[in-house]
């Protein structure tokens, strides 16, 4: 959640005026949110 919140704030800054002008000159680009597939969310089964 924290990572996605930071990415959201970053993307807003990169697209906002006048920050987008500086971002474009500096090479900053929008970032993708972290997402996992439903299969990866399942709790792994551990056997001892």
TAZI-V827685 format. One record per backbone hydrogen bond with DSSP energy under -0.5 kcal/mol. CO is the residue of the C=O (numbers start at 1). NH is the residue of the N-H. E is the energy in kcal/mol with one decimal. If there is no record, write none. Layout:
co:nh:e
CO:NH:E
CO:NH:E
//
This chain:
co:nh:e
1:5:-2.2
2:6:-2.4
3:7:-2.6
4:8:-2.4
5:9:-2.3
6:10:-2.7
7:11:-2.9
8:12:-2.0
9:13:-2.2
10:14:-2.7
11:15:-1.4
12:16:-0.9
13:16:-0.8
16:20:-3.4
18:21:-1.2
18:22:-1.2
19:23:-2.9
20:24:-2.3
21:25:-2.0
22:26:-2.4
23:27:-0.9
23:28:-2.4
24:27:-0.6
37:40:-0.6
37:41:-0.8
38:41:-0.7
38:42:-0.6
39:42:-0.7
44:46:-0.5
//
